[in-house]
Amino acid sequence: MSVTATPCPTGHPGYSQTLPREAESPAVARRLVRTALAAWGLEDQIDDATVVITELVSNAVDHGRLPSIRVIVSRPTENWLRLGVVDRSKVIPMMRTDSNGDQIRGRGLLVVDALTER
């Protein structure tokens, strides 16, 4: 399957891509983020941004309700980068505040919160 990223033709500079709600989609989303940030000369932000998009897309893959999700990378101002994932879930994600024991999963939104401003 071939998926292409489409630059936004109007408004803020940005990229978006529709992906299947599958386990492989976080890797495709990371490539989109790397492409956008490199195009904008923001290579120093790539590591944090790819971690954030991985967590957001992984949540959408696990909890979305449609067979596809939409990944959006935009730059609304010179100083802001916006990463978004649309999954059409009716359930708002909740950040876990408990220790979650020895479980590997369930801490993604804590990571997102630590790496982002909003």
Contacts in CASP RR format, 6 or more apart in sequence:
PFRMAT RR
TARGET T0000
AUTHOR 0000-0000-0000
METHOD contacts of the structure
MODEL  1
MSVTATPCPTGHPGYSQTLPREAESPAVARRLVRTALAAWGLEDQIDDAT
VVITELVSNAVDHGRLPSIRVIVSRPTENWLRLGVVDRSKVIPMMRTDSN
GDQIRGRGLLVVDALTER
1 20 0 8 1.000
3 17 0 8 1.000
3 18 0 8 1.000
3 19 0 8 1.000
3 28 0 8 1.000
4 17 0 8 1.000
5 15 0 8 1.000
5 16 0 8 1.000
5 17 0 8 1.000
5 32 0 8 1.000
5 35 0 8 1.000
6 15 0 8 1.000
6 16 0 8 1.000
6 17 0 8 1.000
7 13 0 8 1.000
7 14 0 8 1.000
7 15 0 8 1.000
8 14 0 8 1.000
8 15 0 8 1.000
8 16 0 8 1.000
8 74 0 8 1.000
12 74 0 8 1.000
12 75 0 8 1.000
12 76 0 8 1.000
12 82 0 8 1.000
13 40 0 8 1.000
13 74 0 8 1.000
13 75 0 8 1.000
14 36 0 8 1.000
14 72 0 8 1.000
14 73 0 8 1.000
14 74 0 8 1.000
14 75 0 8 1.000
15 32 0 8 1.000
15 35 0 8 1.000
15 36 0 8 1.000
15 72 0 8 1.000
15 73 0 8 1.000
15 74 0 8 1.000
16 70 0 8 1.000
16 71 0 8 1.000
16 72 0 8 1.000
16 73 0 8 1.000
17 28 0 8 1.000
17 29 0 8 1.000
17 32 0 8 1.000
17 70 0 8 1.000
17 71 0 8 1.000
18 68 0 8 1.000
18 69 0 8 1.000
18 70 0 8 1.000
18 71 0 8 1.000
19 25 0 8 1.000
19 28 0 8 1.000
19 29 0 8 1.000
19 57 0 8 1.000
19 68 0 8 1.000
19 69 0 8 1.000
19 70 0 8 1.000
19 71 0 8 1.000
20 67 0 8 1.000
20 68 0 8 1.000
20 69 0 8 1.000
21 60 0 8 1.000
21 61 0 8 1.000
21 64 0 8 1.000
21 66 0 8 1.000
21 67 0 8 1.000
21 68 0 8 1.000
21 69 0 8 1.000
21 87 0 8 1.000
22 61 0 8 1.000
23 61 0 8 1.000
25 57 0 8 1.000
25 60 0 8 1.000
25 61 0 8 1.000
25 69 0 8 1.000
26 53 0 8 1.000
26 54 0 8 1.000
26 57 0 8 1.000
26 58 0 8 1.000
26 61 0 8 1.000
29 53 0 8 1.000
29 54 0 8 1.000
29 56 0 8 1.000
29 57 0 8 1.000
29 71 0 8 1.000
29 85 0 8 1.000
30 50 0 8 1.000
30 53 0 8 1.000
30 54 0 8 1.000
32 53 0 8 1.000
32 71 0 8 1.000
32 73 0 8 1.000
33 46 0 8 1.000
33 49 0 8 1.000
33 50 0 8 1.000
33 53 0 8 1.000
33 73 0 8 1.000
33 83 0 8 1.000
34 46 0 8 1.000
34 50 0 8 1.000
36 73 0 8 1.000
36 75 0 8 1.000
37 43 0 8 1.000
37 45 0 8 1.000
37 46 0 8 1.000
37 49 0 8 1.000
37 73 0 8 1.000
37 81 0 8 1.000
38 46 0 8 1.000
40 75 0 8 1.000
42 81 0 8 1.000
45 81 0 8 1.000
48 115 0 8 1.000
49 81 0 8 1.000
49 83 0 8 1.000
51 111 0 8 1.000
51 115 0 8 1.000
52 83 0 8 1.000
52 111 0 8 1.000
52 112 0 8 1.000
52 115 0 8 1.000
52 116 0 8 1.000
53 71 0 8 1.000
53 73 0 8 1.000
53 83 0 8 1.000
53 84 0 8 1.000
53 85 0 8 1.000
55 108 0 8 1.000
55 109 0 8 1.000
55 111 0 8 1.000
55 112 0 8 1.000
56 83 0 8 1.000
56 84 0 8 1.000
56 85 0 8 1.000
56 112 0 8 1.000
57 69 0 8 1.000
57 71 0 8 1.000
57 85 0 8 1.000
58 108 0 8 1.000
59 85 0 8 1.000
59 87 0 8 1.000
59 93 0 8 1.000
59 108 0 8 1.000
59 109 0 8 1.000
60 69 0 8 1.000
60 85 0 8 1.000
60 86 0 8 1.000
60 87 0 8 1.000
60 89 0 8 1.000
61 69 0 8 1.000
63 87 0 8 1.000
63 89 0 8 1.000
63 91 0 8 1.000
63 93 0 8 1.000
64 87 0 8 1.000
64 88 0 8 1.000
64 89 0 8 1.000
65 87 0 8 1.000
65 88 0 8 1.000
65 89 0 8 1.000
65 90 0 8 1.000
66 87 0 8 1.000
66 88 0 8 1.000
69 85 0 8 1.000
69 86 0 8 1.000
69 87 0 8 1.000
70 85 0 8 1.000
70 86 0 8 1.000
71 84 0 8 1.000
71 85 0 8 1.000
72 82 0 8 1.000
72 83 0 8 1.000
72 84 0 8 1.000
72 85 0 8 1.000
72 86 0 8 1.000
73 81 0 8 1.000
73 82 0 8 1.000
73 83 0 8 1.000
73 84 0 8 1.000
74 81 0 8 1.000
74 82 0 8 1.000
75 81 0 8 1.000
75 82 0 8 1.000
76 82 0 8 1.000
93 109 0 8 1.000
94 109 0 8 1.000
95 109 0 8 1.000
95 110 0 8 1.000
95 113 0 8 1.000
96 106 0 8 1.000
96 107 0 8 1.000
96 109 0 8 1.000
96 110 0 8 1.000
100 106 0 8 1.000
100 107 0 8 1.000
END
